[in-house]
């Protein structure tokens, strides 16, 4: 049996929403969700700061994500892995360009309206956050202001607080996954389609391991047929379920880190990220080559939504 870890103190000057069941906290600059607390359970679903003092470092544009706030819930846009923009002299930084810059945040009725403008491309990205009972709803829009098409990737990036024995539930129709990266080549190589949940091993990757396992994988469920997935704590009878419209958000990324990342000698993380996403894989130019990234024409706008429900099972 495992109990929720003690909650860290909330930094000053943050933005927040709350109701009788949930408390949501964003960083002062508005880009990162740092707390999604279910008050009934006493459980914060989001991974806290990994800094020794629990602080949230202030990055600058182009910084390596792995050396900053590898915690909480960020947005990846317009790419995930650093790399070139197809047909343009643009090099997108690691995890995109919106996690490292301040957002504009204001109250919008019972919600928080957040937006940020592109730096290397003329776009505007909106996100509205609202609470309804045991659910957090995120409504997004993205508009291209350039006189040419905009190819991009968007991915939710919620790093979740997990413990050994928790389970990842996917629709029964998910039988295979696309390997984007693995800490151990024996688990699969880029582009392979391998059986879920065992991949190329005897390990069941749908069951959270301990940090000492020393493994990590980034996977995708291409063109997922049903727009839901869950992280379940069977001991406590708690679950966090993500739902979305697959016509708007056709893919699902899975980041399963059981101590196998970072790979540069720093202590390995223990976390899972369930990542509904607009395209795949992580490299934008590769997603464009595979025909798996959305395109906004000049002046065009796209909209989508995501819901996170914290519930008992």
C-alpha positions, 0 to 999 in steps of 0.5 A: 500500500502506498500513500500520497506524498506530502504536498510541497508548499505553493510558490507565491504569486501563482495563478489558481482555480479551486472548487470543493473537489479540485485545486489547480495551480499554475506557475507565476508565468502561467505556462506550467500547471504545478498542482492538480490536487484532488481534495477528497483523496489528498492526492496531487496527480502532478510530479512536483519540482525535481529541484533539491529545494523544490523551486521552479527555475526560470528558463530562457528561450532555447534551453534544454528542458531536461535541465529545468522543470521536468515536472508538472504539466507543460504544453509542447508546441510547435514541436517536441524533440529539438530539430528543424522546421520543414522547409524553413531556416528555423531550429525549434528548441527542445520541447518547443518554444512555449514552455520556456516563456511567460504567458498572459493569464487572466480570469475568464468567468469561472476559468483562467484564460492563457495565451502566448504568441509564437517567437520564431513563427507568427502564431497565437496559442490559447488555452482556457482552464476550467473546473467542473466537479471532479474534472479539469477541462482545457480548451485550446486554439491555435491560429497561424498569422503567417502568409504560408502554411504552418506545420506543427506538433502539439502535445500535452505533457503532464508528468504524473506522480506515480508509485510502483504498482499503479496501472496504465489503462488504454482502450482494448483496441490498442495492441501495438505501439510505435517506439520513439525512443528507448533507454535500452536498445533491447526494448525496441528501436525508433519506428518499430511497431511492438506489442503493447504492453510488453514491447520487446521484453517480458516486462509489462510496461502498463504496470508502473515499476520502481525507480531502480528498474532503470528503464524509460521509453517514449511510445505512441499509439498512432491514430488511437480509435477511442479518445481515453486513457487512465492512470489507476492506483488499484490500492487506493481505488483512485484514477485519473482519466484523460478524454478527448476527441480523436477527430481533433487529437488523433494520437497518444504519446506515452512517456514511461520513465522507471528510472531510465532517464536522464541518461547523463548520470543524474538520478533517474526519474520516476514518472508517467506522462499520458500525452494526447497529441496532434502529431507524431513522432517527436521530430517535426520534420519526421512527422511531416515526412510521415504525413502525421503532423497537422497543417494550418493554412494562412489565417487558419485556426484550429481548436481542440479540448482535453479533459482530466477527471480525478475519480474513485473506481 
